[in-house]
Each structure stands twice: as structure tokens, then as C-alpha cells.
Amino acid sequence: MNKDLIIVGSGLGGLSAALRMASKGYKVTVLEKYHKAGGRLNQFSEEGFTFDLGPSFMSMTYEFDQFFKDCGIKNPLKMKSLDPLYKVNFRGSNKFFNISKDLDKLSSEFEGIEKNFKEKAEKYLFKAGQFFHDTENIVVKQNYDNLIDYFMKISRVPFKHLPYLNKKLWNLLDETFDSMEVKVIFSLVAFFLGSTPFKTPSIYSLLNYTEFKHNGYWLVEGGMYTIVREIIKELNKYDVRIIYNTEIVKVNKDSGKVTSVVDSSGKEWIAENFIINADAASFRGQVLNREKFSDDKLDKMEWSLAPLTIYLGISGKIKNLYHHNYFLGNNFPEYAKNIFSSSSIPSKPYYYVNMSSYTDPLCAPADCENLFILCPVPDLRFKSDWSDKEIIAGDIISDLSERIGFDLNKNTVVKKILTPFDWGSMFGLYKGSGLGLSHKMMQVGGFRPKNRDELYSNLFYVGASTTPGTGLPMVLISSKLVTERILNEH
């Protein structure tokens, strides 16, 4: 049996699939469009400041333990649990809510705002936890051959969870809590999926369970890019090659199999099996020319929000920021419902701020801070012109300066802005959508683009855009599912 394998893309999905397959005796080559491995899990440095480009924390860390164990390695990552998990500030208020896993501490934060908070939260999280554990192995960690197979497996989920399927996350929170502040804070998990609680199914209340009860949020010592570095160290032991600046634009096929992929320079790459760690929907349309995934069809699908990201190297120490921080307004329902399809960005948007120098001083020079600001914005279908990026970023920086009592503009040493166009061109994200197709009910599970190609028996997909979905632990599970397919079928 020929064990040559080509993986297109070196995001976490591609890298973890490469290590899984290399440890099984496969000769693996990874082709990467960008000049550096990691995909959105990337990093850059400038003038002594180091920034995580995308993901800045994770949950379900035991999936990393399992991944390395599957590859015959002890987990080399040193991880630190965060508590409080994050801070939240609402515009017009000087109060910063410290969001803790300790519900007694959290109850005191919401004292006078939410009556019987702990009792309500315990009940809500208990139900979310039941759903999580009743579906994790039945639905999340399963391959599906077709929709019938998917429905057969999902039918094993206890019927008591059926109400989750027909309800949005916001509706569930609205039934559970009274105060707008608590509902908004608990709904922030929807933004981890690149969506809003008004579009996200209530099944994703399970993310509240993972953050408050199950595993919490963690950071990696040395920055999130340490994950990529450690995997590459192991890949080097298997002589896995990563070829950079190589964009695949064409696929050659014969007799129901892919025979090679072709890069933008015309070079042909031949293997027995192929794994695509690019967007599973747009690759089918833009490279394989599938009518079902044409641009017209893709544009009608529901995509996750796009990222506008700002990276600031700051001279001076900032007192009012934690590792993770959310800066929100006071018109959440209106804002969340309109942000998806707006052609302009409000002058006072909602945004997330990561200051990793809070927990890792080596990320910035002495007496300095590094800030990563993420503002979810519409994708390029709705806003294609980003010539106003400096104005938008300036509004955000000024707003943040006012709310933390620190003049960021006067103390900026490094400044970098990435728009949805930049993210799309760097990492092949369709229309700049940060996390690919959204997680509405008809785009998850058996409805999500499959990890095995419909026409070619040796072509597979891995990553956030296929099953089971987005998030670092889900991507690790994705690599396990796709390697199981290859090992079982070839």
C-alpha cells in the first residue's frame, strides 16, 4: 500500500492530521499558502512585542492530552487555567464584571442585579452539562456516511434534549435570567462561534457548561503559537516536510480518485491520499468547481462573522485590563441583530481585548503591554471596502482608552490592522469569514461539509469548516475523525 499523503494547509487541523498519520507510518508532505505554519493559530513579532494572531485561549484541554497520546507522545504543552475567566465592561459604566468559574464569587458580582443568580445558573448549567455529555460521543466524535447515518446516531440522544433544537440561545437565556447584563455575558459564547445568540441554537449553551463547570479557559505558556511549534518538533522526527508559499489552485483526477494537486506555479504534487485543511465548502466550489458550492450558492449560505483585528504594542503598564476582556455597549439586541449584514461599522462597536502580557511578561518589552483587539464585523459579501479601516480602528482605540483611563494613542509603539480582506487573502477564508460556515442546525453534524469527498475516494477534509466544527478542541477531534476514515478505508 502506498502511504504517500499530501495535506493542503498547515492550520491546527492539517498539522494534527499530519502527526497522526506520520505516527502511523505515512510519508506526509504539507503544502501551505502562507509563509508560516499555523493558519489562524499564528503569531508575529515586531520591535520586541509578540502577538498571537488569532486564538488567544482554549477550553477542553484534555483533547490535547488525548491527541498527543494518540500519537505516542506525552503532552509537551504547559497550560495555565484562568480564573477569573474574563472581565466585562458595559459602555457608560465604570464597573468591570469579573467573570469567575466560582459561582459564589460570580453571584457577588451580580448582587443587586440578578436575584437568586446562583440557583438559576446551577439549574441552567446542569441542563447544559447533561446535553454536553449525552451528545459528546454520540454526535460530536462520530463520522457520518450520509444523512440517514447521521439521523440514526442523533436519534440515540435522549428525547429530553429535543427542546434545545428548536430554540435560540438568547431565548433560553431570556427564560432563565432577568437582567440584561447576565443574559449578555452568558451569551458571549455565541461569538466564539462567529455568530450571535439570536442566530445560535440553544444547544450551544453547552459552551457555558465547558467554561464554568467542565474545564474552563486555559492559556499556553509561551503563547498559543507554542502549540504549533511543539507539533512541528514532532513532525520533524518523522521527516514531514512543510512547503510554504505554495497555493493549490487545481486538482487532477482519474477514475474516481485524485491523482495530484497543482500549485499556482504549475508544479504538480502527487500522492496516494490527500487531506484538505482549507475551507471545505469553498474548496469544493473554487478548486473542484462543484455547482453545489458555486459562489452564488456559497453566498446564500450563513457564514460566521469576519474579524477586524488590531495589534498594539504599548509603552507603559495598563491597570484596568485582564488577560481577556469584553467591551460592550448597552444596545445588545439591536446591535447583534444588525451587525451581520451591515455595510458600515458603528462608531462605537463591541469588541474583545486580549492582553497576554498580563500573564506572560515576555510578550512585551519591560514596562510595556501588548494588546490584541478583535471586533466581529460583516464579511466581504456585505462590506467589501475597508479603506476606512484606520477610522474604525481609531474609534475603537479611543473608546478603549476612555474606558480604561489610559491614552493608548499617545503610547503606541507598534500598530497593525488586519481587515476581513487581509484574513481572507492570507488564509483562504471565504469572503473573510473568520470561522467558515455558521453553526446553525442545518449547517452542523451531517449537514456540515463532509470530511470525505463526495466524488473522489482518496480526498478528505479536516479543520473547523468540516465536522465536528470550530474551536481548537473540535479541530483536534476533526483530525482524529479524518484519520480514522483513511486508516479504515485505505
C-alpha positions as CSV (number, residue, x, y, z in Angstrom):
1,M,0.0,0.0,0.0
2,N,1.3,3.4,-1.0
3,K,1.5,5.6,2.1
4,D,2.2,8.9,0.5
5,L,-0.1,11.6,1.8
6,I,-0.3,15.3,0.9
7,I,-2.0,17.7,3.2
8,V,-3.1,21.1,1.8
9,G,-2.9,23.7,4.6
10,S,-1.0,23.8,7.9
11,G,-3.6,25.0,10.3
12,L,-4.1,23.1,13.5
13,G,-6.3,20.6,11.6
14,G,-3.6,20.0,9.0
15,L,-0.7,19.8,11.5
16,S,-2.6,17.4,13.9
17,A,-3.7,15.2,11.0
18,A,-0.1,15.2,9.7
19,L,1.3,14.0,13.1
20,R,-1.5,11.4,13.5
21,M,-0.8,9.9,10.0
22,A,3.0,10.2,10.3
23,S,2.9,8.3,13.5
24,K,1.0,5.5,11.6
25,G,3.8,5.2,9.1
26,Y,2.6,7.6,6.4
27,K,5.0,9.7,4.4
28,V,3.5,13.2,4.8
29,T,4.1,16.4,2.9
30,V,2.2,19.6,3.9
31,L,1.6,22.4,1.4
32,E,1.0,25.8,2.8
33,K,-0.1,29.0,1.1
34,Y,1.2,31.3,3.8
35,H,4.9,31.8,4.7
36,K,4.4,30.3,8.2
37,A,2.6,27.3,9.6
38,G,-0.4,27.5,11.9
39,G,-3.2,29.1,9.8
40,R,-5.3,31.3,12.1
41,L,-3.3,29.9,15.0
42,N,-0.4,32.1,14.1
43,Q,1.9,34.7,15.6
44,F,4.0,37.7,14.7
45,S,6.6,39.8,16.4
46,E,7.7,43.4,16.0
47,E,10.0,45.6,18.0
48,G,10.1,43.2,20.9
49,F,6.3,42.7,21.0
50,T,4.9,39.2,20.3
51,F,1.2,38.8,19.3
52,D,-1.0,35.8,18.9
53,L,-2.6,36.4,15.6
54,G,-5.9,34.7,16.3
55,P,-6.9,32.3,19.1
56,S,-5.8,33.6,22.5
57,F,-7.2,30.9,24.8
58,M,-8.8,27.4,24.7
59,S,-11.0,25.0,26.6
60,M,-11.3,21.2,26.7
61,T,-7.6,20.9,27.2
62,Y,-7.9,17.1,27.7
63,E,-8.4,16.9,23.9
64,F,-4.7,17.9,23.6
65,D,-3.7,15.3,26.1
66,Q,-5.6,12.7,24.0
67,F,-4.2,13.9,20.7
68,F,-0.6,13.6,21.9
69,K,-1.4,10.3,23.5
70,D,-2.8,9.0,20.2
71,C,0.5,9.9,18.6
72,G,2.5,8.1,21.3
73,I,3.7,11.4,22.9
74,K,3.3,12.9,26.3
75,N,1.6,16.3,26.0
76,P,4.5,18.8,25.9
77,L,2.3,21.9,26.4
78,K,2.4,23.7,29.7
79,M,-1.1,25.2,30.3
80,K,-2.4,27.5,32.9
81,S,-6.1,27.7,34.0
82,L,-7.6,31.2,34.0
83,D,-9.8,32.4,36.8
84,P,-11.4,34.9,36.6
85,L,-12.1,33.8,33.0
86,Y,-12.5,37.4,31.7
87,K,-13.7,40.9,32.5
88,V,-16.7,42.6,31.0
89,N,-17.4,46.3,30.8
90,F,-20.7,47.9,29.5
91,R,-20.5,51.3,27.9
92,G,-21.5,54.1,30.3
93,S,-20.5,52.1,33.4
94,N,-17.3,52.2,35.4
95,K,-17.9,48.7,36.7
96,F,-15.9,45.8,35.4
97,F,-17.6,42.4,36.0
98,N,-15.0,39.7,36.9
99,I,-16.4,36.5,35.4
100,S,-15.3,33.6,37.6
101,K,-15.8,29.9,37.5
102,D,-16.7,30.1,41.2
103,L,-20.4,30.7,41.2
104,D,-20.3,32.1,44.7
105,K,-17.9,34.8,43.5
106,L,-19.9,35.3,40.4
107,S,-23.1,35.7,42.5
108,S,-21.5,38.6,44.4
109,E,-20.6,40.2,41.1
110,F,-24.3,40.2,40.1
111,E,-25.6,41.1,43.6
112,G,-28.5,43.6,43.2
113,I,-28.7,42.8,39.5
114,E,-29.9,39.2,39.3
115,K,-32.0,37.8,42.2
116,N,-31.2,34.1,43.0
117,F,-28.4,34.1,40.4
118,K,-26.6,31.0,41.7
119,E,-29.7,28.9,41.8
120,K,-30.7,29.9,38.3
121,A,-27.1,29.4,37.0
122,E,-26.8,26.0,38.6
123,K,-30.0,24.8,37.0
124,Y,-29.1,26.2,33.6
125,L,-25.6,24.7,33.7
126,F,-26.8,21.4,34.9
127,K,-29.0,21.0,31.9
128,A,-26.3,22.3,29.6
129,G,-23.9,19.7,31.1
130,Q,-26.4,16.9,30.6
131,F,-26.7,17.8,26.9
132,F,-22.9,18.0,26.5
133,H,-22.2,14.6,28.0
134,D,-25.2,13.0,26.2
135,T,-24.0,14.1,22.8
136,E,-20.2,14.3,23.0
137,N,-19.6,10.7,22.0
138,I,-22.9,10.0,20.1
139,V,-22.8,13.1,17.9
140,V,-19.5,15.2,18.2
141,K,-17.0,12.4,18.0
142,Q,-18.6,10.5,15.1
143,N,-18.1,10.2,11.4
144,Y,-21.3,10.2,9.2
145,D,-21.6,8.4,5.9
146,N,-24.8,10.1,4.9
147,L,-27.8,11.9,6.4
148,I,-29.5,8.6,7.3
149,D,-26.5,7.6,9.2
150,Y,-26.5,11.0,10.9
151,F,-30.1,10.8,11.9
152,M,-29.7,7.2,13.2
153,K,-26.9,8.4,15.5
154,I,-28.6,11.6,16.7
155,S,-31.7,9.5,17.5
156,R,-29.8,8.0,20.3
157,V,-29.7,11.4,22.1
158,P,-32.2,11.4,24.9
159,F,-35.6,12.9,23.9
160,K,-35.5,15.3,26.8
161,H,-33.0,17.5,24.8
162,L,-35.3,18.0,21.9
163,P,-36.4,21.5,23.0
164,Y,-32.8,22.7,22.5
165,L,-33.2,22.0,18.8
166,N,-36.0,24.5,18.2
167,K,-34.8,27.3,20.3
168,K,-32.1,30.1,20.0
169,L,-29.6,30.6,22.7
170,W,-30.9,34.1,23.5
171,N,-34.4,32.7,24.1
172,L,-33.1,30.1,26.5
173,L,-31.2,32.8,28.4
174,D,-34.2,35.1,28.4
175,E,-36.2,32.3,30.0
176,T,-33.5,31.7,32.6
177,F,-32.3,35.1,33.8
178,D,-33.9,38.6,34.3
179,S,-31.1,41.1,34.0
180,M,-29.8,42.2,30.6
181,E,-26.2,42.1,31.9
182,V,-26.3,38.4,32.9
183,K,-28.0,37.4,29.7
184,V,-25.5,39.3,27.6
185,I,-22.5,37.8,29.5
186,F,-23.7,34.3,29.2
187,S,-24.5,34.8,25.5
188,L,-20.9,35.8,24.7
189,V,-20.1,32.1,23.9
190,A,-22.0,32.7,20.6
191,F,-19.3,35.0,19.4
192,F,-16.8,32.1,19.9
193,L,-18.7,30.5,17.0
194,G,-18.6,33.7,15.0
195,S,-22.3,34.3,15.5
196,T,-24.7,36.0,17.8
197,P,-27.1,34.4,20.4
198,F,-30.1,35.4,18.2
199,K,-28.8,33.1,15.5
200,T,-27.0,30.4,17.5
201,P,-29.1,27.3,18.5
202,S,-29.6,26.9,22.3
203,I,-27.7,23.6,22.1
204,Y,-24.5,25.8,22.4
205,S,-25.4,26.6,26.0
206,L,-23.0,23.6,26.4
207,L,-20.2,26.1,25.9
208,N,-21.3,27.8,29.1
209,Y,-21.0,24.5,30.8
210,T,-17.5,24.0,29.4
211,E,-16.4,27.4,30.6
212,F,-18.0,27.5,34.0
213,K,-18.1,23.8,35.1
214,H,-16.3,21.4,32.9
215,N,-12.8,22.7,32.0
216,G,-12.8,26.5,32.0
217,Y,-10.4,28.6,29.9
218,W,-6.7,28.0,29.6
219,L,-3.6,29.7,28.1
220,V,-0.5,28.1,26.9
221,E,2.8,29.2,28.4
222,G,4.9,30.9,25.8
223,G,1.8,31.9,23.8
224,M,-0.7,30.0,21.8
225,Y,1.8,29.5,18.9
226,T,3.7,27.2,21.2
227,I,1.1,24.6,20.1
228,V,2.3,24.9,16.5
229,R,5.9,24.8,17.4
230,E,5.6,21.7,19.5
231,I,3.7,19.8,16.8
232,I,6.3,20.8,14.2
233,K,9.0,19.5,16.5
234,E,7.3,16.1,16.5
235,L,6.7,16.3,12.7
236,N,10.4,16.8,12.2
237,K,11.1,13.5,13.9
238,Y,9.1,11.8,11.1
239,D,10.7,13.9,8.3
240,V,7.4,15.6,7.5
241,R,8.1,18.4,5.0
242,I,6.1,21.7,5.2
243,I,6.4,23.6,1.9
244,Y,5.5,27.3,2.3
245,N,4.3,29.9,-0.2
246,T,2.5,27.1,-2.1
247,E,-1.1,27.7,-3.0
248,I,-3.1,24.8,-4.6
249,V,-5.3,26.0,-7.4
250,K,-6.1,22.8,-9.3
251,V,-6.8,19.1,-8.8
252,N,-6.1,16.4,-11.3
253,K,-8.2,13.3,-11.1
254,D,-8.8,10.0,-12.8
255,S,-11.2,7.0,-12.3
256,G,-12.8,8.4,-9.2
257,K,-9.5,9.4,-7.5
258,V,-7.4,12.5,-7.2
259,T,-4.0,11.8,-8.8
260,S,-2.3,15.1,-8.0
261,V,-2.8,18.7,-6.9
262,V,-1.3,21.6,-8.8
263,D,0.1,24.8,-7.2
264,S,-0.1,28.4,-8.6
265,S,3.4,28.0,-10.2
266,G,2.2,24.9,-12.2
267,K,4.0,22.4,-10.1
268,E,2.3,19.0,-9.7
269,W,2.2,17.2,-6.3
270,I,1.5,13.5,-6.5
271,A,0.3,11.2,-3.6
272,E,-2.0,8.3,-2.9
273,N,-4.2,10.3,-0.5
274,F,-5.0,13.9,0.0
275,I,-6.3,15.9,3.0
276,I,-7.6,19.5,2.5
277,N,-7.1,21.8,5.5
278,A,-8.7,24.7,3.6
279,D,-12.4,25.8,3.8
280,A,-14.3,22.6,3.0
281,A,-17.1,24.4,1.3
282,S,-15.2,27.0,-0.8
283,F,-12.5,24.5,-1.8
284,R,-15.2,22.3,-3.4
285,G,-16.5,25.3,-5.3
286,Q,-13.4,27.3,-6.2
287,V,-11.0,24.5,-6.8
288,L,-13.2,21.5,-7.6
289,N,-15.7,23.7,-9.5
290,R,-18.7,22.0,-7.9
291,E,-22.0,23.6,-8.8
292,K,-23.5,22.9,-5.4
293,F,-20.7,25.1,-3.9
294,S,-20.6,27.9,-6.6
295,D,-20.1,31.4,-5.3
296,D,-23.8,32.1,-5.8
297,K,-24.7,29.1,-3.7
298,L,-22.0,29.9,-1.1
299,D,-23.1,33.5,-0.8
300,K,-26.6,32.3,0.1
301,M,-25.3,30.1,3.0
302,E,-24.9,31.5,6.5
303,W,-21.3,32.4,7.4
304,S,-19.7,33.4,10.6
305,L,-18.7,37.0,11.3
306,A,-15.5,38.3,9.9
307,P,-12.6,39.6,12.1
308,L,-11.3,43.1,12.2
309,T,-8.1,42.8,14.3
310,I,-5.9,45.5,15.8
311,Y,-2.5,44.7,17.4
312,L,-0.9,47.4,19.6
313,G,2.4,47.5,21.3
314,I,2.0,49.9,24.2
315,S,4.6,51.8,26.2
316,G,3.6,51.8,29.9
317,K,1.6,49.4,32.2
318,I,-2.2,49.3,32.0
319,K,-4.0,48.6,35.3
320,N,-7.6,48.1,34.2
321,L,-7.2,45.1,31.8
322,Y,-7.0,41.4,32.4
323,H,-5.9,38.6,30.1
324,H,-9.3,38.5,28.4
325,N,-11.7,41.5,28.3
326,Y,-15.0,42.3,26.6
327,F,-16.1,45.9,26.0
328,L,-19.8,46.0,25.2
329,G,-22.4,48.6,24.6
330,N,-25.9,49.0,26.1
331,N,-28.0,48.2,23.0
332,F,-27.0,44.5,22.6
333,P,-30.2,43.0,20.9
334,E,-30.3,45.8,18.3
335,Y,-26.5,45.7,17.7
336,A,-26.3,41.9,17.5
337,K,-29.2,41.6,15.1
338,N,-27.8,44.2,12.6
339,I,-24.0,43.6,12.7
340,F,-24.2,40.6,10.3
341,S,-25.4,42.4,7.2
342,S,-24.4,46.0,7.8
343,S,-22.3,47.7,5.1
344,S,-20.9,50.1,7.7
345,I,-19.5,49.7,11.2
346,P,-21.0,51.7,14.1
347,S,-18.7,54.3,15.6
348,K,-19.0,52.6,18.9
349,P,-18.7,48.8,18.2
350,Y,-18.5,45.9,20.6
351,Y,-15.0,44.3,20.8
352,Y,-12.8,41.9,22.7
353,V,-9.3,42.7,24.1
354,N,-6.6,40.3,24.9
355,M,-3.5,41.5,26.9
356,S,-1.3,38.4,27.0
357,S,1.4,40.4,28.7
358,Y,-0.8,40.3,31.8
359,T,0.1,36.6,32.2
360,D,3.3,36.4,30.1
361,P,5.6,39.4,30.5
362,L,7.9,38.0,27.8
363,C,5.3,39.0,25.2
364,A,6.3,42.7,25.5
365,P,9.4,44.7,26.5
366,A,9.9,45.8,30.1
367,D,7.2,48.2,31.3
368,C,5.1,47.6,28.1
369,E,1.9,45.8,27.1
370,N,0.7,44.0,24.0
371,L,-2.9,44.4,23.1
372,F,-4.9,42.3,20.6
373,I,-8.3,43.8,19.8
374,L,-10.9,41.7,17.9
375,C,-14.1,43.4,16.6
376,P,-16.5,41.0,14.9
377,V,-17.7,42.6,11.6
378,P,-19.7,41.7,8.5
379,D,-17.9,39.6,5.9
380,L,-16.9,40.8,2.4
381,R,-20.4,40.0,1.0
382,F,-21.8,43.0,2.9
383,K,-18.8,45.3,3.3
384,S,-16.1,44.9,0.6
385,D,-14.5,48.3,1.0
386,W,-12.1,48.6,4.0
387,S,-10.4,51.8,3.1
388,D,-11.9,53.2,6.3
389,K,-10.0,50.7,8.5
390,E,-7.9,53.4,10.1
391,I,-11.0,55.4,11.1
392,I,-12.8,52.3,12.5
393,A,-9.7,51.3,14.4
394,G,-9.2,54.8,15.7
395,D,-12.8,54.8,17.1
396,I,-12.1,51.6,18.9
397,I,-8.8,52.7,20.3
398,S,-10.2,56.0,21.5
399,D,-13.2,54.2,23.1
400,L,-10.9,51.7,24.8
401,S,-8.6,54.5,26.0
402,E,-11.5,56.3,27.7
403,R,-12.9,53.2,29.3
404,I,-9.6,52.0,30.9
405,G,-8.3,55.5,31.7
406,F,-5.1,55.1,29.6
407,D,-4.2,57.1,26.5
408,L,-3.3,54.3,24.0
409,N,-2.8,56.7,21.1
410,K,0.0,58.6,22.8
411,N,1.7,55.4,24.0
412,T,1.5,53.3,20.8
413,V,4.9,51.8,19.7
414,V,3.5,49.2,17.3
415,K,0.3,49.2,15.4
416,K,-1.1,46.7,12.9
417,I,-4.6,46.3,11.5
418,L,-6.0,43.3,9.7
419,T,-9.3,43.5,7.8
420,P,-11.5,40.7,6.6
421,F,-9.9,41.1,3.2
422,D,-6.4,40.5,4.8
423,W,-7.6,37.4,6.7
424,G,-9.3,36.1,3.5
425,S,-6.2,36.6,1.4
426,M,-3.7,35.2,3.9
427,F,-5.6,32.1,4.9
428,G,-8.1,31.5,2.2
429,L,-11.1,32.3,4.3
430,Y,-14.2,32.6,2.1
431,K,-15.3,36.3,1.9
432,G,-13.1,36.9,5.0
433,S,-15.5,34.9,7.3
434,G,-13.4,34.1,10.4
435,L,-14.7,30.7,11.2
436,G,-16.4,29.5,8.0
437,L,-20.0,28.4,7.8
438,S,-22.0,29.3,10.9
439,H,-23.3,26.6,13.3
440,K,-27.0,26.8,12.6
441,M,-28.8,23.5,12.8
442,M,-28.8,22.9,9.0
443,Q,-25.0,23.5,8.8
444,V,-23.8,21.2,11.6
445,G,-23.4,17.5,12.1
446,G,-24.5,15.6,9.0
447,F,-25.3,18.9,7.2
448,R,-21.8,20.3,7.5
449,P,-19.5,19.8,4.5
450,K,-18.3,16.2,4.9
451,N,-14.7,15.2,5.8
452,R,-14.7,12.7,2.9
453,D,-15.2,14.0,-0.6
454,E,-18.5,13.1,-2.4
455,L,-16.7,12.0,-5.7
456,Y,-13.1,11.1,-5.0
457,S,-12.4,8.2,-2.7
458,N,-8.9,9.4,-1.7
459,L,-9.8,13.1,-1.0
460,F,-10.6,14.2,2.6
461,Y,-11.1,17.4,4.6
462,V,-10.0,18.5,8.1
463,G,-10.5,21.6,10.3
464,A,-13.1,23.9,11.6
465,S,-15.0,24.0,8.3
466,T,-15.9,20.3,8.4
467,T,-17.2,18.0,11.2
468,P,-17.5,18.5,14.1
469,G,-17.0,22.3,13.9
470,T,-15.0,25.3,15.0
471,G,-12.7,25.7,18.1
472,L,-9.3,24.2,18.8
473,P,-10.5,21.1,20.6
474,M,-13.1,20.5,17.8
475,V,-10.3,20.7,15.2
476,L,-8.3,18.1,17.1
477,I,-11.3,15.8,17.0
478,S,-11.7,16.6,13.3
479,S,-8.2,15.3,12.7
480,K,-9.0,12.1,14.6
481,L,-12.1,11.6,12.6
482,V,-10.5,12.1,9.2
483,T,-7.5,9.9,10.0
484,E,-9.9,7.1,11.2
485,R,-11.6,7.3,7.8
486,I,-8.3,7.0,5.9
487,L,-6.9,4.2,8.0
488,N,-10.2,2.3,7.8
489,E,-10.8,2.8,4.1
490,H,-7.4,2.6,2.6
